[in-house]
Amino acid sequence: MSRGAERRRQVRDGQIINLFQGAYPTAGPVIYPGDRHIISEDPVTIQIHTVTFTDGPADSGPVIFSNVPVVTLWMAPELRDDVVYQEQGMAP
């Protein structure tokens, strides 16, 4: 969780590259396991992020959109049978 710090994500060919924050740090003891692992024991978890999207590298590319609210939803496997959903694909 970013505690209000800006999250910048690259957009390439109309697709968001790696929307979720990964584990931190990437070596040694993990302080934060990453957004994908922050889920509750309830059958549904909602995460709300504020993201700035860039054209080109996230850290240096020009900003396309700033402070965009993004809602993500995790559902337990037993709930997915009656719902149409799209898994997050990983960009090449």
N, C-alpha and C positions, 0 to 999 in steps of 0.2 A: 504494500500500500504506500502511496507516494506522499501522504500527509499534506496534500495541497501543492506539492511541487509539480511544475509543468511536466507533462508526459508528451514527448514528441514521437510521432510515428511516420514512417515513410509511406507514400503512396506510389505504387509503380503499376502502370497499365491499368489504372482504375481499381487496384486492389491494395488493401492495407497490409503492409508488411509487419507481421508480428504485433498484433494489437496488445497482447498481454505482457505485463512486466514479468521478467524471468526471475529466477532465484538470485539472491544476493547474500553474500558474495558468491562468485562462481567457483571459487576454490576455498578450501578450509571449512570451518564450521558455518553452517547455513544460518543466517539471521532471519531471512525471509524466504519461504519456499517457492514463491512465485504465485501469480494470480490464479493459475490453473489448479493449484492445490489448496486454495482458500475456499472451501465449501463447508457448509454446515451439515449436521446430521439429519436435518430436515430433508424432505424429498426435493425441495427447490431452493436454489441459492441465486440471489440477484446481486450483481455488482454494478456500481455506477462509477464511471470514470470520466474525467474531463481530459480531452486529448487535443493536441495541436498537430495538424497533418502537414507534411512537407512534401515538396516535389524534389526528390533527390535525397541524399543522406539525411536522416532524422536530426542529426546534430548540427548540420550546416546548410541544408537545402532551404530554398525559399519557402515561406509559409503559404499554404493554400487556404487553410481554415484554422482559426484559433479558438481555443476553449470550447470544443464541441462536446456536448454531453453524449456519452455512449453507455448504453445499458446492455449488460451481458447476462445470460441466464444459463444455469446448470440445472439439469433435471436428472433425477435418479433413473437408472435404466428401466425400471418397471413402469415408469410413467411415459416413456418414449413411444410405446406401441401405438398410442392413440393420437400422436402429435406429428405433424410434418415439421422436420427440423433439418438444418444443414450444419454438419460438423465444420469446424474451422479448418480450412486447408492450410497447408504450409506452402509458401511461395518457393519456387525453385531458387 
